[in-house]
Amino acid sequence: MRYLKIVLLAMLALCVQAPALAQSVPVTLYKNPNCGCCDAWAKDLQANGFKVNIVNTEDLASVNEHYGVPENLEGCHTAFIGGYVIEGLVPAQYIKALLKQHPATRGIALPGMPTGVPGMPGARSGPLTIYYLESGATPRIFATF
């Protein structure tokens, strides 16, 4: 009986700490101060356990250039999460997958401002592709949804 109590207490402690651990993942989001879709994306990340720090800037081109985001993969904002560059409106589940897999890459990108993703209401017009941010002419696919 004593062993069962110890196991149950340990499980309870892990369950209580799990949300706190998820919220400890910091996000630095560089966005245009007038972009509402970026604000909505930040709220979605917060709802998924990320702690978002917003940095408003009118010069996202310099941010993208500094971190090596090619023009063909640019989205409406750039975020830094767990040592990775996250470009565009990448859904939280794919960011979590990236952090769990921890591949050797600079980051991932969902180019443009497609509808049907967090931050952009409306129906998705078809499958969307998230790409790795790597050197090379043809970007590799991280995920399609």
RAGIZI-V758478 format. One record per residue. BURIAL is + if it has 24 or more other C-alpha atoms within 12 Angstrom, else -. D_LAST is the distance of its C-alpha to the last C-alpha in Angstrom with 2 decimals. Layout:
# RAGIZI-V758478
((BURIAL/D_LAST) (BURIAL/D_LAST))
This chain:
# RAGIZI-V758478
((-/48.02) (-/48.02) (-/45.25) (-/43.09) (-/43.66) (-/42.65) (-/39.40) (-/38.60) (-/39.44) (-/37.26) (-/34.27) (-/34.99) (-/35.22) (-/31.81) (-/30.21) (-/31.93) (-/30.90) (-/27.17) (-/26.27) (-/28.64) (-/27.02) (-/23.53) (-/25.20) (-/26.96) (+/23.99) (+/25.12) (+/23.06) (+/24.83) (+/23.18) (+/24.77) (+/24.36) (-/26.48) (-/28.76) (-/28.07) (+/24.26) (-/23.35) (+/19.57) (+/20.14) (+/22.39) (+/19.89) (+/17.27) (+/20.21) (+/21.03) (+/17.59) (+/18.02) (+/21.54) (-/20.52) (+/18.40) (+/21.50) (+/21.66) (+/24.88) (+/24.28) (-/27.07) (+/26.75) (+/28.62) (-/29.21) (-/29.91) (-/30.63) (-/30.05) (+/26.39) (-/27.16) (-/29.49) (+/27.01) (+/24.45) (-/27.32) (-/28.67) (+/25.48) (+/24.60) (+/21.53) (+/21.72) (+/21.90) (-/19.08) (+/16.64) (+/18.31) (+/16.89) (+/19.25) (+/20.17) (+/20.48) (+/20.53) (+/22.05) (+/21.06) (+/22.66) (-/23.85) (+/20.57) (+/19.80) (+/16.68) (+/16.37) (+/14.90) (+/12.92) (+/10.76) (+/10.08) (+/12.79) (-/11.11) (+/9.90) (+/13.43) (-/14.98) (-/13.42) (+/14.82) (+/18.09) (-/18.38) (-/17.79) (-/19.91) (-/19.41) (-/21.96) (+/20.22) (+/21.04) (+/17.65) (+/14.15) (+/13.26) (+/10.97) (+/13.56) (+/15.21) (+/14.93) (+/12.12) (-/12.64) (-/10.69) (+/10.20) (+/13.12) (+/16.09) (+/15.25) (-/16.02) (-/15.39) (-/13.03) (-/9.92) (-/11.40) (-/8.67) (-/5.40) (+/5.42) (+/6.58) (+/8.37) (+/11.73) (+/14.70) (+/17.76) (+/20.40) (-/23.38) (-/23.23) (-/22.76) (-/19.38) (+/16.63) (-/14.90) (-/11.17) (+/10.33) (-/6.62) (-/3.79) (-/0.00))
